[in-house]
């Protein structure tokens, strides 16, 4: 089991690293092949002024624009990856209905039915509940264990299984939170550089050129726009995923409490 978990963690780390590298490679390909297409500029010359939004984005600079595009791709890729992972962890049915059914089965001492419900539900929540139920079933009629020992044994099993499942749910969320923090800053850096270039070119011209100044400012602001878009998406998705993880975690705690409470009550009645 530990070897399988270790292999899975290694695979996920490789996936995260490969995704980031692919995102940067794809971003530079987009910058050169799509944004840098000569058709986006006057006289089909990338050195001239842009004639559409793609050319304007390209003028934002090769040092900043590809990085911002890569951040947007990373946010999109890991949002999809987290959505799939958390959706699978939640299981097939609704969490609230599943917990309600489990509590009903446990109250009626229908452990086999509760375990079957876990097999149908699947996911991280069902795995935690099933481990607790199986331990409960194992120690239920063990007369060699005291009430406290039974409860402690079940609690330990629930805690260990939860500790194995939770890292999988929160994995890669740090990437989304990092993108949310740095995307706007990278965009602002690009805007500052763009403004410096725009005013520098204006100063060298020796006479006010409102068209050139407006073009330079619009090119600079493209970086801020790309950064804000990436940051906004990352923040929304991060909050969405953390809310879903909290719901699953609460379900684990609630189900675990129900199992432990039932064991305690049954032992008190038996005593």
C-alpha positions as CSV (number, residue, x, y, z in Angstrom):
1,X,0.0,0.0,0.0
2,X,2.8,2.4,0.9
3,X,4.7,1.5,-2.3
4,X,1.6,2.2,-4.3
5,X,1.0,5.6,-2.7
6,X,4.7,6.5,-3.2
7,X,4.5,5.6,-6.8
8,X,1.3,7.6,-7.2
9,X,2.8,10.6,-5.6
10,X,5.9,10.4,-7.8
11,X,3.7,10.1,-10.9
12,X,1.7,13.2,-9.8
13,X,4.9,15.2,-9.2
14,X,6.1,14.3,-12.7
15,X,2.8,15.3,-14.1
16,X,2.9,18.7,-12.4
17,X,6.5,19.4,-13.6
18,X,5.8,18.2,-17.1
19,X,2.6,20.3,-17.3
20,X,4.4,23.5,-16.3
21,X,7.2,22.8,-18.8
22,X,4.7,22.1,-21.6
23,X,2.8,25.2,-20.7
24,X,5.8,27.4,-21.2
25,X,6.7,25.6,-24.4
26,X,3.2,26.0,-25.7
27,X,3.2,29.7,-24.6
28,X,6.3,30.5,-26.6
29,X,4.9,28.7,-29.6
30,X,1.7,30.7,-29.4
31,X,3.7,33.9,-29.1
32,X,5.9,33.2,-32.1
33,X,3.5,31.3,-34.4
34,X,0.1,33.0,-33.7
35,X,0.7,36.4,-32.1
36,X,3.9,37.0,-34.2
37,X,2.2,36.1,-37.5
38,X,3.2,38.8,-40.0
39,X,-0.5,39.2,-41.0
40,X,-1.1,40.9,-37.6
41,X,1.1,43.9,-38.6
42,X,1.3,46.6,-41.1
43,X,2.9,45.6,-44.4
44,X,3.2,42.1,-43.0
45,X,6.2,43.2,-41.0
46,X,6.3,42.4,-37.3
47,X,8.5,45.5,-36.8
48,X,5.6,47.7,-37.8
49,X,2.6,48.7,-35.8
50,X,0.0,46.0,-35.1
51,X,-3.3,46.0,-37.0
52,X,-5.3,43.8,-34.6
53,X,-5.4,42.6,-31.0
54,X,-3.1,39.6,-31.7
55,X,-0.4,41.9,-32.9
56,X,-0.9,44.3,-30.0
57,X,-0.5,41.4,-27.5
58,X,2.7,40.3,-29.4
59,X,4.1,43.8,-28.9
60,X,3.9,43.3,-25.2
61,X,7.3,41.7,-25.4
62,X,8.8,38.2,-25.6
63,X,10.2,38.5,-22.0
64,X,6.7,38.9,-20.4
65,X,3.9,37.9,-22.7
66,X,4.8,34.2,-23.1
67,X,5.2,34.0,-19.3
68,X,1.7,35.4,-18.8
69,X,0.3,33.1,-21.4
70,X,2.0,30.1,-19.7
71,X,0.5,31.1,-16.4
72,X,-3.0,31.2,-17.9
73,X,-2.4,27.7,-19.4
74,X,-1.1,26.4,-16.1
75,X,-4.2,27.8,-14.3
76,X,-6.5,26.2,-16.8
77,X,-4.6,22.8,-16.8
78,X,-4.5,22.5,-13.0
79,X,-8.1,23.7,-12.7
80,X,-9.2,20.8,-14.9
81,X,-6.9,18.4,-13.1
82,X,-8.2,19.4,-9.7
83,X,-11.8,19.3,-10.8
84,X,-11.5,15.7,-12.1
85,X,-9.6,14.6,-8.9
86,X,-12.1,16.2,-6.5
87,X,-15.1,15.0,-8.4
88,X,-13.8,11.5,-8.2
89,X,-12.9,11.9,-4.5
90,X,-16.5,13.0,-3.8
91,X,-17.8,9.8,-5.2
92,X,-20.9,9.1,-7.4
93,X,-23.7,10.4,-5.3
94,X,-24.3,13.5,-3.1
95,X,-22.1,13.7,0.0
96,X,-25.0,14.7,2.3
97,X,-27.2,11.8,1.1
98,X,-24.3,9.3,1.5
99,X,-23.6,10.4,5.0
100,X,-27.3,10.3,5.9
101,X,-27.5,6.7,4.6
102,X,-24.4,5.6,6.5
103,X,-25.6,7.1,9.8
104,X,-28.9,5.2,9.3
105,X,-27.2,1.9,8.5
106,X,-24.8,2.3,11.5
107,X,-27.7,3.2,13.9
108,X,-29.5,0.0,12.8
109,X,-26.2,-2.0,13.1
110,X,-26.4,-2.8,9.3
111,X,-22.6,-2.8,8.8
112,X,-22.6,-4.9,5.6
113,X,-25.2,-2.6,4.0
114,X,-23.1,0.4,5.0
115,X,-19.9,-1.1,3.5
116,X,-21.9,-1.9,0.3
117,X,-23.0,1.8,0.2
118,X,-19.3,2.8,0.4
119,X,-18.5,0.5,-2.5
120,X,-21.2,2.1,-4.6
121,X,-20.2,5.6,-3.6
122,X,-16.5,5.2,-4.1
123,X,-14.0,8.1,-3.8
124,X,-11.9,9.4,-0.8
125,X,-14.9,9.9,1.5
126,X,-16.2,6.4,0.9
127,X,-12.7,5.0,1.4
128,X,-12.4,6.6,4.9
129,X,-15.8,5.5,6.0
130,X,-15.3,2.0,4.7
131,X,-12.0,1.6,6.6
132,X,-13.7,2.7,9.8
133,X,-16.7,0.4,9.2
134,X,-14.4,-2.6,8.6
135,X,-12.4,-1.9,11.7
136,X,-15.7,-1.5,13.6
137,X,-16.9,-4.8,12.3
138,X,-13.6,-6.4,13.3
139,X,-13.6,-5.2,16.9
140,X,-17.3,-5.3,17.5
141,X,-17.5,-8.7,19.0
142,X,-13.9,-8.9,20.3
143,X,-14.4,-9.5,24.0
144,X,-10.7,-9.1,24.7
145,X,-10.9,-5.4,24.0
146,X,-12.4,-2.9,26.3
147,X,-14.8,-0.2,25.2
148,X,-12.0,2.4,25.2
149,X,-9.7,0.2,23.2
150,X,-12.4,-0.4,20.6
151,X,-13.1,3.3,20.2
152,X,-9.4,4.1,20.1
153,X,-8.7,1.4,17.5
154,X,-11.5,2.8,15.2
155,X,-10.4,6.4,15.7
156,X,-6.9,5.5,14.8
157,X,-8.0,3.7,11.6
158,X,-10.1,6.7,10.6
159,X,-7.3,9.1,11.2
160,X,-4.8,7.1,9.3
161,X,-7.0,6.7,6.3
162,X,-8.0,10.4,6.3
163,X,-4.3,11.3,6.5
164,X,-3.7,9.3,3.3
165,X,-6.7,10.7,1.4
166,X,-6.5,14.5,2.3
167,X,-3.1,15.2,0.7
168,X,-4.4,13.9,-2.6
169,X,-7.3,16.4,-2.5
170,X,-5.2,19.5,-1.7
171,X,-2.3,18.6,-4.0
172,X,-1.4,21.2,-6.7
173,X,-3.7,23.8,-5.1
174,X,-0.5,25.6,-4.1
175,X,0.2,26.0,-7.8
176,X,-3.1,27.8,-8.3
177,X,-2.6,30.0,-5.3
178,X,0.9,30.9,-6.5
179,X,-0.4,31.8,-10.0
180,X,-3.1,33.9,-8.4
181,X,-0.4,35.8,-6.5
182,X,2.2,36.3,-9.2
183,X,0.1,36.7,-12.3
184,X,-0.9,40.3,-11.6
185,X,2.6,41.2,-10.5
186,X,4.1,39.8,-13.6
187,X,1.6,41.7,-15.7
188,X,2.4,45.0,-13.9
189,X,6.1,44.4,-14.5
190,X,5.4,44.0,-18.2
191,X,3.3,47.2,-18.1
192,X,6.0,49.2,-16.4
193,X,8.6,48.0,-19.0
194,X,6.1,48.8,-21.8
195,X,5.5,52.3,-20.5
196,X,9.2,52.9,-20.2
197,X,9.7,51.9,-23.8
198,X,6.7,54.0,-25.0
199,X,7.9,57.2,-23.3
200,X,11.5,56.5,-24.2
201,X,10.5,56.3,-27.9
202,X,8.4,59.4,-27.6
203,X,11.3,61.3,-26.1
204,X,13.6,60.2,-28.9
205,X,11.1,61.3,-31.5
206,X,11.5,64.9,-30.4
207,X,7.9,65.8,-31.0
208,X,4.6,64.6,-29.5
209,X,3.1,61.7,-31.4
210,X,-0.2,60.8,-29.8
211,X,-0.8,57.8,-32.0
212,X,2.6,56.3,-31.1
213,X,2.0,57.0,-27.5
214,X,-1.5,55.5,-27.5
215,X,-0.2,52.4,-29.3
216,X,2.7,52.0,-26.8
217,X,0.4,52.4,-23.8
218,X,-2.1,49.9,-25.2
219,X,0.7,47.4,-25.8
220,X,1.9,47.9,-22.2
221,X,-1.6,47.5,-20.7
222,X,-2.0,44.1,-22.5
223,X,0.4,42.6,-19.9
224,X,-1.8,43.8,-17.0
225,X,-4.9,42.4,-18.7
226,X,-3.3,39.0,-19.2
227,X,-2.1,39.0,-15.6
228,X,-5.5,40.0,-14.1
229,X,-7.3,37.3,-16.2
230,X,-5.0,34.6,-14.9
231,X,-5.2,35.9,-11.3
232,X,-9.0,36.1,-11.3
233,X,-9.5,32.6,-12.7
234,X,-6.9,31.2,-10.3
235,X,-8.6,32.8,-7.3
236,X,-12.1,31.7,-8.2
237,X,-11.0,28.1,-8.9
238,X,-8.9,28.0,-5.7
239,X,-11.8,29.1,-3.6
240,X,-14.1,26.7,-5.4
241,X,-11.8,23.7,-4.8
242,X,-11.1,24.5,-1.1
243,X,-14.9,24.7,-0.5
244,X,-15.4,21.3,-2.1
245,X,-12.5,19.9,-0.1
246,X,-13.9,21.3,3.2
247,X,-17.2,19.6,2.4
248,X,-15.6,16.3,1.8
249,X,-13.4,16.7,5.0
250,X,-16.5,17.6,7.0
251,X,-18.2,14.4,5.6
252,X,-15.3,12.3,6.8
253,X,-15.4,13.8,10.3
254,X,-19.2,13.4,10.5
255,X,-19.1,9.8,9.4
256,X,-16.2,9.0,11.7
257,X,-18.0,10.6,14.6
258,X,-21.1,8.6,13.9
259,X,-19.2,5.3,13.8
260,X,-17.4,6.1,17.1
261,X,-20.5,7.2,18.8
262,X,-22.4,4.1,17.8
263,X,-19.6,1.9,19.2
264,X,-19.7,3.8,22.4
265,X,-23.5,3.5,22.8
266,X,-23.5,-0.2,21.9
267,X,-20.8,-0.9,24.5
268,X,-22.7,1.0,27.1
269,X,-25.8,-1.0,26.4
270,X,-23.9,-4.2,26.5
271,X,-22.3,-3.3,29.8
